[in-house]
């Protein structure tokens, strides 16, 4: 689920929803917890597994590109 432009919904380790601009993701590490490192080197610990985050980003990007194609063809 996303809200607004380029945001995907993740959950912090407390279970609270947070929204992340997927363009700010630098890397995702699967340690004991999933650690998302942002381009500014800040780190987020989230409940989602790396595969789930990658899937959310891909789905979001596919939706954007298909919308652009519909609007511009």
CORPE-V631818 format. One record per helix or strand. SS is the DSSP state (H for helix, E for strand). FROM is the first residue (numbers start at 0). LEN is the number of residues. Records with the same first field share a line. If there is no record, write none. Layout:
SS: FROM-LEN  FROM-LEN
This chain:
E: 6-6  16-5  24-6  33-5  42-4
H: 21-3  49-23
